[in-house]
Amino acid sequence: MTDTATCEHVPAGDTATARTPDGCEECLASGGRWVHLRLCLTCGHVGCCDSSPSKHATGHFNETHHPVMQSFQPGEDWRWCYVDGRMV
C-alpha cells in the first residue's frame, strides 16, 4: 500500500467515494470508451487513464488541480501524484 508520509498531497482520511462507480464520468455521458479508470482522491471523480482516447483523469487534474488519483481497477491500490509526478 502507499506511504502517505512520502507525499504531502495525499488527502487525509478515507478515499473519496466514486461519483460514477460504473465508469469514466465523461465517457459515460458522451458514449466514449476507456481502457482503465482512475479515482480522484479529492472529489471522487472517476476518469479514464492516459491510455484511453480522451484521458479524462489527466484532464480532471488540469482543470481542478486535485493532485492525487488512485487506480480504480479491481485489485489495484496504487496512487499517482500529478504535482510530484510520481507514485505515492
N, CA, C and O atoms as CSV, one atom per row, in Angstrom:
chain,resi,resn,atom,element,x,y,z
A,1,MET,N,N,0.850,-1.190,0.000
A,1,MET,CA,C,0.000,0.000,0.000
A,1,MET,C,C,0.886,1.240,0.000
A,1,MET,O,O,2.111,1.134,0.057
A,2,THR,N,N,0.290,2.364,-0.061
A,2,THR,CA,C,1.006,3.627,-0.170
A,2,THR,C,C,1.451,4.157,1.181
A,2,THR,O,O,0.839,3.878,2.213
A,3,ASP,N,N,2.522,4.923,1.153
A,3,ASP,CA,C,3.019,5.582,2.341
A,3,ASP,C,C,2.710,7.070,2.200
A,3,ASP,O,O,3.427,7.796,1.511
A,4,THR,N,N,1.642,7.519,2.854
A,4,THR,CA,C,1.213,8.907,2.708
A,4,THR,C,C,2.239,9.891,3.244
A,4,THR,O,O,2.189,11.073,2.907
A,5,ALA,N,N,3.168,9.430,4.071
A,5,ALA,CA,C,4.197,10.324,4.589
A,5,ALA,C,C,5.152,10.764,3.477
A,5,ALA,O,O,5.885,11.738,3.652
A,6,THR,N,N,5.157,10.067,2.341
A,6,THR,CA,C,6.081,10.412,1.265
A,6,THR,C,C,5.526,11.503,0.347
A,6,THR,O,O,6.244,11.989,-0.526
A,7,CYS,N,N,4.280,11.892,0.526
A,7,CYS,CA,C,3.685,12.907,-0.342
A,7,CYS,C,C,2.712,13.769,0.448
A,7,CYS,O,O,1.735,13.274,1.011
A,8,GLU,N,N,2.991,15.045,0.480
A,8,GLU,CA,C,2.135,15.974,1.230
A,8,GLU,C,C,0.784,16.195,0.553
A,8,GLU,O,O,-0.113,16.788,1.153
A,9,HIS,N,N,0.626,15.728,-0.683
A,9,HIS,CA,C,-0.599,15.973,-1.436
A,9,HIS,C,C,-1.678,14.913,-1.237
A,9,HIS,O,O,-2.824,15.120,-1.637
A,10,VAL,N,N,-1.329,13.777,-0.621
A,10,VAL,CA,C,-2.319,12.730,-0.380
A,10,VAL,C,C,-3.299,13.230,0.675
A,10,VAL,O,O,-2.889,13.584,1.780
A,11,PRO,N,N,-4.595,13.263,0.344
A,11,PRO,CA,C,-5.580,13.748,1.321
A,11,PRO,C,C,-5.633,12.857,2.560
A,11,PRO,O,O,-5.480,11.639,2.466
A,12,ALA,N,N,-5.846,13.463,3.700
A,12,ALA,CA,C,-6.003,12.709,4.939
A,12,ALA,C,C,-7.379,12.059,4.968
A,12,ALA,O,O,-8.322,12.561,4.357
A,13,GLY,N,N,-7.490,10.953,5.672
A,13,GLY,CA,C,-8.786,10.310,5.823
A,13,GLY,C,C,-9.051,9.254,4.773
A,13,GLY,O,O,-8.140,8.789,4.087
A,14,ASP,N,N,-10.306,8.888,4.662
A,14,ASP,CA,C,-10.712,7.829,3.752
A,14,ASP,C,C,-10.609,8.268,2.302
A,14,ASP,O,O,-10.589,9.460,1.995
A,15,THR,N,N,-10.543,7.282,1.418
A,15,THR,CA,C,-10.564,7.528,-0.016
A,15,THR,C,C,-11.926,8.092,-0.394
A,15,THR,O,O,-12.945,7.682,0.164
A,16,ALA,N,N,-11.951,9.014,-1.323
A,16,ALA,CA,C,-13.201,9.609,-1.785
A,16,ALA,C,C,-14.116,8.542,-2.372
A,16,ALA,O,O,-13.641,7.542,-2.910
A,17,THR,N,N,-15.409,8.748,-2.273
A,17,THR,CA,C,-16.394,7.856,-2.859
A,17,THR,C,C,-16.558,8.186,-4.335
A,17,THR,O,O,-16.715,9.350,-4.703
A,18,ALA,N,N,-16.522,7.171,-5.170
A,18,ALA,CA,C,-16.641,7.362,-6.620
A,18,ALA,C,C,-18.000,7.953,-6.975
A,18,ALA,O,O,-19.041,7.438,-6.566
A,19,ARG,N,N,-17.976,9.035,-7.738
A,19,ARG,CA,C,-19.221,9.673,-8.184
A,19,ARG,C,C,-19.917,8.838,-9.257
A,19,ARG,O,O,-21.146,8.809,-9.326
A,20,THR,N,N,-19.134,8.161,-10.089
A,20,THR,CA,C,-19.685,7.291,-11.136
A,20,THR,C,C,-18.975,5.944,-11.064
A,20,THR,O,O,-18.040,5.699,-11.827
A,21,PRO,N,N,-19.405,5.069,-10.160
A,21,PRO,CA,C,-18.707,3.797,-9.968
A,21,PRO,C,C,-18.759,2.860,-11.175
A,21,PRO,O,O,-18.019,1.878,-11.222
A,22,ASP,N,N,-19.621,3.151,-12.147
A,22,ASP,CA,C,-19.742,2.293,-13.327
A,22,ASP,C,C,-18.775,2.647,-14.441
A,22,ASP,O,O,-18.716,1.937,-15.444
A,23,GLY,N,N,-18.003,3.741,-14.292
A,23,GLY,CA,C,-17.043,4.091,-15.327
A,23,GLY,C,C,-16.662,5.549,-15.323
A,23,GLY,O,O,-17.021,6.302,-14.418
A,24,CYS,N,N,-15.928,5.936,-16.351
A,24,CYS,CA,C,-15.463,7.310,-16.512
A,24,CYS,C,C,-16.662,8.245,-16.648
A,24,CYS,O,O,-17.547,8.029,-17.476
A,25,GLU,N,N,-16.671,9.273,-15.828
A,25,GLU,CA,C,-17.802,10.204,-15.782
A,25,GLU,C,C,-18.092,10.816,-17.155
A,25,GLU,O,O,-19.236,10.812,-17.611
A,26,GLU,N,N,-17.066,11.335,-17.802
A,26,GLU,CA,C,-17.261,11.998,-19.097
A,26,GLU,C,C,-17.575,10.991,-20.208
A,26,GLU,O,O,-18.420,11.257,-21.062
A,27,CYS,N,N,-16.901,9.839,-20.199
A,27,CYS,CA,C,-17.162,8.828,-21.229
A,27,CYS,C,C,-18.581,8.271,-21.111
A,27,CYS,O,O,-19.234,8.027,-22.126
A,28,LEU,N,N,-19.058,8.071,-19.897
A,28,LEU,CA,C,-20.431,7.610,-19.723
A,28,LEU,C,C,-21.422,8.622,-20.293
A,28,LEU,O,O,-22.425,8.243,-20.898
A,29,ALA,N,N,-21.139,9.907,-20.097
A,29,ALA,CA,C,-22.035,10.964,-20.580
A,29,ALA,C,C,-21.998,11.102,-22.100
A,29,ALA,O,O,-23.006,11.440,-22.721
A,30,SER,N,N,-20.825,10.839,-22.702
A,30,SER,CA,C,-20.679,11.076,-24.138
A,30,SER,C,C,-20.719,9.813,-24.991
A,30,SER,O,O,-20.727,9.890,-26.220
A,31,GLY,N,N,-20.743,8.666,-24.348
A,31,GLY,CA,C,-20.703,7.411,-25.095
A,31,GLY,C,C,-19.295,7.002,-25.486
A,31,GLY,O,O,-19.110,6.163,-26.367
A,32,GLY,N,N,-18.296,7.598,-24.830
A,32,GLY,CA,C,-16.896,7.278,-25.121
A,32,GLY,C,C,-16.493,5.953,-24.514
A,32,GLY,O,O,-17.300,5.268,-23.885
A,33,ARG,N,N,-15.234,5.601,-24.712
A,33,ARG,CA,C,-14.714,4.339,-24.164
A,33,ARG,C,C,-13.429,4.607,-23.395
A,33,ARG,O,O,-12.768,5.628,-23.589
A,34,TRP,N,N,-13.091,3.675,-22.524
A,34,TRP,CA,C,-11.888,3.827,-21.712
A,34,TRP,C,C,-11.133,2.504,-21.651
A,34,TRP,O,O,-11.674,1.444,-21.964
A,35,VAL,N,N,-9.862,2.593,-21.237
A,35,VAL,CA,C,-9.017,1.413,-21.057
A,35,VAL,C,C,-8.991,1.047,-19.576
A,35,VAL,O,O,-9.350,-0.068,-19.199
A,36,HIS,N,N,-8.563,1.998,-18.736
A,36,HIS,CA,C,-8.528,1.808,-17.283
A,36,HIS,C,C,-9.083,3.062,-16.624
A,36,HIS,O,O,-9.158,4.124,-17.241
A,37,LEU,N,N,-9.470,2.921,-15.359
A,37,LEU,CA,C,-10.098,4.028,-14.640
A,37,LEU,C,C,-9.240,4.509,-13.480
A,37,LEU,O,O,-8.486,3.741,-12.883
A,38,ARG,N,N,-9.371,5.795,-13.174
A,38,ARG,CA,C,-8.656,6.440,-12.076
A,38,ARG,C,C,-9.647,7.225,-11.223
A,38,ARG,O,O,-10.582,7.829,-11.749
A,39,LEU,N,N,-9.443,7.217,-9.915
A,39,LEU,CA,C,-10.323,7.884,-8.954
A,39,LEU,C,C,-9.607,9.074,-8.330
A,39,LEU,O,O,-8.525,8.914,-7.765
A,40,CYS,N,N,-10.192,10.259,-8.423
A,40,CYS,CA,C,-9.645,11.447,-7.771
A,40,CYS,C,C,-9.890,11.320,-6.275
A,40,CYS,O,O,-11.030,11.158,-5.840
A,41,LEU,N,N,-8.819,11.394,-5.485
A,41,LEU,CA,C,-8.963,11.252,-4.033
A,41,LEU,C,C,-9.512,12.495,-3.371
A,41,LEU,O,O,-9.873,12.445,-2.195
A,42,THR,N,N,-9.590,13.611,-4.079
A,42,THR,CA,C,-10.143,14.839,-3.514
A,42,THR,C,C,-11.663,14.865,-3.612
A,42,THR,O,O,-12.344,15.184,-2.638
A,43,CYS,N,N,-12.197,14.530,-4.792
A,43,CYS,CA,C,-13.638,14.727,-5.009
A,43,CYS,C,C,-14.399,13.490,-5.475
A,43,CYS,O,O,-15.627,13.530,-5.545
A,44,GLY,N,N,-13.716,12.395,-5.796
A,44,GLY,CA,C,-14.400,11.186,-6.226
A,44,GLY,C,C,-14.678,11.107,-7.719
A,44,GLY,O,O,-15.389,10.207,-8.166
A,45,HIS,N,N,-14.132,12.030,-8.496
A,45,HIS,CA,C,-14.294,11.958,-9.956
A,45,HIS,C,C,-13.638,10.679,-10.459
A,45,HIS,O,O,-12.517,10.359,-10.064
A,46,VAL,N,N,-14.331,9.947,-11.327
A,46,VAL,CA,C,-13.761,8.779,-11.978
A,46,VAL,C,C,-13.465,9.172,-13.419
A,46,VAL,O,O,-14.365,9.565,-14.161
A,47,GLY,N,N,-12.191,9.062,-13.811
A,47,GLY,CA,C,-11.785,9.418,-15.159
A,47,GLY,C,C,-10.983,8.304,-15.795
A,47,GLY,O,O,-10.468,7.423,-15.108
A,48,CYS,N,N,-10.882,8.349,-17.106
A,48,CYS,CA,C,-10.136,7.327,-17.831
A,48,CYS,C,C,-8.648,7.678,-17.864
A,48,CYS,O,O,-8.266,8.845,-17.780
A,49,CYS,N,N,-7.820,6.639,-17.990
A,49,CYS,CA,C,-6.363,6.776,-17.942
A,49,CYS,C,C,-5.801,7.394,-19.215
A,49,CYS,O,O,-6.533,7.632,-20.176
A,50,ASP,N,N,-4.505,7.650,-19.215
A,50,ASP,CA,C,-3.844,8.251,-20.370
A,50,ASP,C,C,-3.699,7.290,-21.546
A,50,ASP,O,O,-3.330,7.722,-22.638
A,51,SER,N,N,-3.976,6.011,-21.359
A,51,SER,CA,C,-4.013,5.067,-22.486
A,51,SER,C,C,-5.379,5.082,-23.174
A,51,SER,O,O,-5.543,4.501,-24.247
A,52,SER,N,N,-6.343,5.735,-22.564
A,52,SER,CA,C,-7.685,5.858,-23.131
A,52,SER,C,C,-7.710,7.034,-24.116
A,52,SER,O,O,-6.913,7.963,-23.980
A,53,PRO,N,N,-8.606,7.007,-25.098
A,53,PRO,CA,C,-8.638,8.075,-26.109
A,53,PRO,C,C,-8.765,9.492,-25.541
A,53,PRO,O,O,-8.133,10.417,-26.051
A,54,SER,N,N,-9.568,9.670,-24.502
A,54,SER,CA,C,-9.852,11.028,-24.030
A,54,SER,C,C,-9.055,11.478,-22.808
A,54,SER,O,O,-9.049,12.670,-22.500
A,55,LYS,N,N,-8.393,10.584,-22.114
A,55,LYS,CA,C,-7.509,10.931,-20.989
A,55,LYS,C,C,-8.190,11.844,-19.968
A,55,LYS,O,O,-7.633,12.869,-19.574
A,56,HIS,N,N,-9.394,11.466,-19.544
A,56,HIS,CA,C,-10.178,12.328,-18.668
A,56,HIS,C,C,-9.600,12.485,-17.262
A,56,HIS,O,O,-9.832,13.517,-16.633
A,57,ALA,N,N,-8.862,11.509,-16.746
A,57,ALA,CA,C,-8.274,11.669,-15.410
A,57,ALA,C,C,-7.258,12.811,-15.405
A,57,ALA,O,O,-7.269,13.651,-14.505
A,58,THR,N,N,-6.388,12.840,-16.402
A,58,THR,CA,C,-5.415,13.935,-16.501
A,58,THR,C,C,-6.118,15.251,-16.788
A,58,THR,O,O,-5.729,16.292,-16.257
A,59,GLY,N,N,-7.146,15.217,-17.620
A,59,GLY,CA,C,-7.928,16.421,-17.886
A,59,GLY,C,C,-8.560,16.970,-16.623
A,59,GLY,O,O,-8.617,18.184,-16.425
A,60,HIS,N,N,-9.034,16.077,-15.769
A,60,HIS,CA,C,-9.617,16.493,-14.489
A,60,HIS,C,C,-8.564,17.200,-13.639
A,60,HIS,O,O,-8.851,18.238,-13.042
A,61,PHE,N,N,-7.351,16.654,-13.576
A,61,PHE,CA,C,-6.280,17.321,-12.830
A,61,PHE,C,C,-6.000,18.697,-13.426
A,61,PHE,O,O,-5.880,19.674,-12.686
A,62,ASN,N,N,-5.894,18.790,-14.738
A,62,ASN,CA,C,-5.577,20.071,-15.387
A,62,ASN,C,C,-6.642,21.130,-15.111
A,62,ASN,O,O,-6.324,22.316,-15.020
A,63,GLU,N,N,-7.890,20.718,-14.979
A,63,GLU,CA,C,-8.984,21.664,-14.695
A,63,GLU,C,C,-9.095,22.021,-13.224
A,63,GLU,O,O,-9.356,23.175,-12.883
A,64,THR,N,N,-8.899,21.037,-12.344
A,64,THR,CA,C,-9.185,21.245,-10.921
A,64,THR,C,C,-7.947,21.392,-10.047
A,64,THR,O,O,-8.016,21.965,-8.959
A,65,HIS,N,N,-6.820,20.879,-10.518
A,65,HIS,CA,C,-5.574,20.821,-9.746
A,65,HIS,C,C,-5.702,19.924,-8.516
A,65,HIS,O,O,-4.952,20.086,-7.553
A,66,HIS,N,N,-6.650,18.974,-8.540
A,66,HIS,CA,C,-6.714,17.963,-7.486
A,66,HIS,C,C,-5.518,17.036,-7.713
A,66,HIS,O,O,-5.424,16.412,-8.769
A,67,PRO,N,N,-4.605,16.934,-6.750
A,67,PRO,CA,C,-3.283,16.377,-7.025
A,67,PRO,C,C,-3.151,14.861,-7.127
A,67,PRO,O,O,-2.316,14.383,-7.895
A,68,VAL,N,N,-3.937,14.088,-6.387
A,68,VAL,CA,C,-3.668,12.651,-6.310
A,68,VAL,C,C,-4.858,11.836,-6.795
A,68,VAL,O,O,-6.002,12.085,-6.415
A,69,MET,N,N,-4.562,10.855,-7.643
A,69,MET,CA,C,-5.578,9.908,-8.064
A,69,MET,C,C,-5.089,8.504,-7.764
A,69,MET,O,O,-3.893,8.253,-7.615
A,70,GLN,N,N,-6.048,7.602,-7.681
A,70,GLN,CA,C,-5.756,6.209,-7.372
A,70,GLN,C,C,-6.344,5.345,-8.473
A,70,GLN,O,O,-7.374,5.682,-9.055
A,71,SER,N,N,-5.684,4.225,-8.755
A,71,SER,CA,C,-6.263,3.297,-9.716
A,71,SER,C,C,-7.645,2.890,-9.228
A,71,SER,O,O,-7.849,2.651,-8.038
A,72,PHE,N,N,-8.586,2.813,-10.151
A,72,PHE,CA,C,-9.947,2.376,-9.826
A,72,PHE,C,C,-10.205,1.002,-10.454
A,72,PHE,O,O,-11.345,0.624,-10.724
A,73,GLN,N,N,-9.110,0.269,-10.677
A,73,GLN,CA,C,-9.203,-1.076,-11.230
A,73,GLN,C,C,-9.260,-2.078,-10.081
A,73,GLN,O,O,-8.558,-1.908,-9.084
A,74,PRO,N,N,-10.089,-3.124,-10.203
A,74,PRO,CA,C,-10.164,-4.146,-9.147
A,74,PRO,C,C,-8.784,-4.745,-8.863
A,74,PRO,O,O,-8.045,-5.110,-9.778
A,75,GLY,N,N,-8.462,-4.835,-7.576
A,75,GLY,CA,C,-7.204,-5.435,-7.158
A,75,GLY,C,C,-5.998,-4.505,-7.189
A,75,GLY,O,O,-4.900,-4.918,-6.815
A,76,GLU,N,N,-6.174,-3.257,-7.626
A,76,GLU,CA,C,-5.071,-2.300,-7.654
A,76,GLU,C,C,-5.312,-1.201,-6.626
A,76,GLU,O,O,-6.442,-0.743,-6.454
A,77,ASP,N,N,-4.243,-0.774,-5.941
A,77,ASP,CA,C,-4.405,0.286,-4.943
A,77,ASP,C,C,-3.322,1.358,-5.041
A,77,ASP,O,O,-3.142,2.142,-4.109
A,78,TRP,N,N,-2.599,1.399,-6.162
A,78,TRP,CA,C,-1.538,2.389,-6.306
A,78,TRP,C,C,-2.132,3.790,-6.520
A,78,TRP,O,O,-3.268,3.954,-6.963
A,79,ARG,N,N,-1.317,4.774,-6.186
A,79,ARG,CA,C,-1.725,6.186,-6.312
A,79,ARG,C,C,-0.667,6.956,-7.082
A,79,ARG,O,O,0.513,6.607,-7.059
A,80,TRP,N,N,-1.102,8.008,-7.765
A,80,TRP,CA,C,-0.215,8.870,-8.553
A,80,TRP,C,C,-0.440,10.316,-8.140
A,80,TRP,O,O,-1.577,10.781,-8.072
A,81,CYS,N,N,0.645,11.022,-7.867
A,81,CYS,CA,C,0.571,12.443,-7.558
A,81,CYS,C,C,0.982,13.212,-8.810
A,81,CYS,O,O,2.129,13.121,-9.248
A,82,TYR,N,N,0.055,13.964,-9.382
A,82,TYR,CA,C,0.347,14.765,-10.567
A,82,TYR,C,C,1.337,15.889,-10.246
A,82,TYR,O,O,2.166,16.236,-11.087
A,83,VAL,N,N,1.261,16.452,-9.061
A,83,VAL,CA,C,2.141,17.558,-8.683
A,83,VAL,C,C,3.592,17.087,-8.600
A,83,VAL,O,O,4.492,17.729,-9.143
A,84,ASP,N,N,3.812,15.963,-7.919
A,84,ASP,CA,C,5.163,15.437,-7.757
A,84,ASP,C,C,5.601,14.586,-8.948
A,84,ASP,O,O,6.791,14.316,-9.111
A,85,GLY,N,N,4.643,14.160,-9.784
A,85,GLY,CA,C,4.962,13.342,-10.942
A,85,GLY,C,C,5.494,11.968,-10.595
A,85,GLY,O,O,6.419,11.467,-11.234
A,86,ARG,N,N,4.889,11.347,-9.555
A,86,ARG,CA,C,5.378,10.029,-9.124
A,86,ARG,C,C,4.308,9.262,-8.363
A,86,ARG,O,O,3.301,9.813,-7.919
A,87,MET,N,N,4.574,7.955,-8.232
A,87,MET,CA,C,3.712,7.092,-7.426
A,87,MET,C,C,3.885,7.473,-5.955
A,87,MET,O,O,4.980,7.827,-5.516
A,88,VAL,N,N,2.802,7.395,-5.217
A,88,VAL,CA,C,2.843,7.686,-3.776
A,88,VAL,C,C,2.094,6.634,-3.004
A,88,VAL,O,O,2.016,6.706,-1.778
